[in-house]
């Protein structure tokens, strides 16, 4: 019950971070589906950067859930 209350209290930041996370995952999937059209250097750079952004989004979601703007 406490987790649901935390999610309702922090709905907007979680929504924005979750949207950013989903967009990054779609970007990685889109790149890898069309990887024949891109150079290997671009694939490595784009996928590593997107994975970094996914990881940072997950960390920010956890921070927002449990430590962010306490009341």
N, C-alpha and C positions, 0 to 999 in steps of 0.2 A: 504494500500500500504506500509506503514511503517513496519508493522509486517512481510510482505513477504521479505522486504529488510533485516530486522534483521535475519530472518531465513536463507537467502542465505549467509549472512555475517558470521554466526556462524554454518555453516552446519556440519562440522566435529565433534565438541563437542556434538551437538544435536543428530547426528547420533549415536555416541557411547553411549550416555546416553539413548537414545530410545531403542537401541539394548539391553542394560543391563536391562532396564525396562521390555521389552518383555520377555527376558529369565527368569527373576524372576517370572513373571506371569505364564509362562509355567511351571516352577518348582513347584509353588504352586498348579496349576491345576493337574499336574502329581502326586504329593504327595496325594492330596485328592481323586483322582480316584483310587489309590492303597492303601488306608488307612488301609485296612484289613491286609496288609502284614507288617505294621510298628507298633512299640509300640506307646502308647499315648504320652509318654514323648518326643519321637522324633518328632511326629506330631506337638505337641505344640511348641517345640523349633524351628523346621524348618519353620513352618508357621509364627511364630512371627518374626523370623529373616528375612524371605523373605518379609514380610509386612513392616518391618523397612527399608529394602533396597529399596523397591518400593517407600515408602514415601520419603526417602532421594533422590532417583533419580528424583522424581517429583520436589522436592525443588531445586535441582541442575539445572534441565531444566529451571525452572522459573528464577533462578538467572542468568543463562547463557543468557537467552533471554533478560532480562531487565537491568541487572547490570554488566554482565561479560565483561571484557576487552573493556572498552569504547575507542573510537577512537577520 
